[in-house]
């Protein structure tokens, strides 16, 4: 069968280039016979001296790096971010400094709980991890297709993910584990109401929104601080799958979302998102009606209206899924001047956890891979050696300060300082007037149409009905009852009907 490839972005096909020259080993030596192993005589045992054979088998055994613990199933594409509004009054980030300025990007979509071989069309949040290749280095924005999350403190993240993964005894995801944790963690009620609503299963990756989810800091040249939230509104319109449609599609075409994204770009139908930010003056945070750094809550638009700042377009597919999509790394700790973290406790944990995961999974030199390298500037560090180190620093000194022309510090932090007071300890977040785990879940439920409410109830009831213990089921239902009385009443009746 003739090998074929799709031109980047053009949607046309052409014959693949024929490789000239002999097949070689990894060391460059020509391979005499790639069809037959060396043996001790005809029909004899294979010889250990056959280095071409051993090298191929050894490399094959190591072709898969450890998959991500979460967000393992992913698809990615390159694109551009174009600034459409002057935002210099809020941030000194250079890539946000001039209307019309374009910045190269790489966006990786993913499901959260499934493994690398799982289906795309499942009920799960979608990761929305975006890398901006700016002139000041890479800026990574690691979010989801929901503006909120299940928990508000990173110390609970391993516990939460363990409930979503395979049970250590049964080897399957267990409804008991999922609903036991959610029922005992009322802060999850808002996100669960999102997840089991219509947007819990997007029809494609192109037909869903993305969110930075966390609160981040912007600071301008004068040192003024603002808190921001990012929104990426799909220009293709929102489209979702019902549970029955998703079940059918997942069985017939497990790669449905990945294929749709790739083929739309090949056709020249480049998906795009309108980029908006909500902006809160730093002084508002202390007296706002709820904790603005709580990842389980949204900022109501009437309080902080979204401001349109740009357009994100995806227009080029990766040439090699493993090298680019699978080995791409994202860390919320990758900031540029004018952008920084907030006191969001989930974000604070992720500042460490993401980078540490990639150092384990891809290797200490993962940043050297083409998909992860800065584009407009060279990384100038004193880090050396380790797996896959390419020697790029040659004989340059690897310490600072030095008197041999090495890189020096700028003496200006990337972001502004945050005032802190009090004693160290394991503290809960500061108290605000409306710090309630159920208010926003109830508000969301009441925004749904009657048809949307019915589907939400059916989706939740079908899962809760699988729980083996009445106390776990009742505790889960009670969280939704506290969000909205009608919500809880209808859910309880639906679960009872299914359980007989």
Buried (B, 14 or more C-beta within 10 A) or exposed (E): EEEEEBEEBEBEEEEEEEEEEEEEEEEEEEEEEEEEBBEEEEEEEEEEEBBBBBBBEEEEEEEEBEBBBBBBBBBBBBBBBBBBBEBBEBBBBBBBBEEEBBBBBBBBBBBBBBEEEBBBBBBBBBBBBBBBBBBBBBBBBBBBBBBBBBBBBBEBBEEBBEBBBBEEEEEEBBBBBBBBBBBEBBBBBBBBBBBBBBBBBBBBBBBBBBBBBBBBBBBBEEEBBBBBBBBBBBBBEEBBBBBEEBBEBBEEBBEBBBBBBBEBBBEEEBBBBBBBBBBBEBEBBEEBEBBBBBBBBBBEEEEBEBBEBBBBBBBBBBEEBEEBBBBBBBBBBBBBBBBBBBBBBBBBBBBEBBBEBBBEBBBBBBBBBEBBBBBBEEBEEEEEEEEEBEEEBEEBBEEEEEEEEBBEEEEEEBBBEEEEEEEEEEEEBEEBEEBBBBBBBBBBBEEBEEEBBEBBBBBBBBBBBBBEEEEBBBBBBBBBBBBBEBBBBBBBEBBEEBEE
